[in-house]
Amino acid sequence: MSAAMPWRDTAELNRMVLEKSAAATAGMIAMQTETLKIATSAVTGTLIRDAAAAIAGAALKPALRSVKSNAKRLPRKGLKRRR
């Protein structure tokens, strides 16, 4: 919805979309890596508690990092939507 609105700085809008896509991709890779670690430990007989939470945490970590960096950067730039 925000992409349909006119922005003063379209480069910043494109950067935000690219960062979100990269964070989603990094989250998927981290989730698969964590799943493989849990599967490997299950095969060796080690029990991992809260496996679902570990997978979800690994998947969300890159997105949260991106959101925090955007929240710090955008107020400094003073970007506002046109009306």
Secondary structure in CASP SS format (residue, H / E / C, confidence):
PFRMAT SS
TARGET T0000
AUTHOR 0000-0000-0000
METHOD secondary structure of the structure
MODEL  1
M C 1.00
S H 1.00
A H 1.00
A H 1.00
M C 1.00
P C 1.00
W E 1.00
R C 1.00
D C 1.00
T H 1.00
A H 1.00
E H 1.00
L H 1.00
N H 1.00
R H 1.00
M H 1.00
V H 1.00
L H 1.00
E H 1.00
K H 1.00
S H 1.00
A H 1.00
A H 1.00
A H 1.00
T H 1.00
A H 1.00
G H 1.00
M H 1.00
I H 1.00
A H 1.00
M H 1.00
Q H 1.00
T H 1.00
E H 1.00
T H 1.00
L H 1.00
K H 1.00
I H 1.00
A H 1.00
T H 1.00
S H 1.00
A H 1.00
V H 1.00
T H 1.00
G C 1.00
T C 1.00
L C 1.00
I C 1.00
R C 1.00
D C 1.00
A H 1.00
A H 1.00
A H 1.00
A H 1.00
I H 1.00
A H 1.00
G H 1.00
A H 1.00
A H 1.00
L H 1.00
K H 1.00
P H 1.00
A H 1.00
L H 1.00
R H 1.00
S H 1.00
V H 1.00
K H 1.00
S H 1.00
N H 1.00
A H 1.00
K H 1.00
R H 1.00
L H 1.00
P H 1.00
R H 1.00
K H 1.00
G C 1.00
L C 1.00
K C 1.00
R E 1.00
R C 1.00
R C 1.00
END
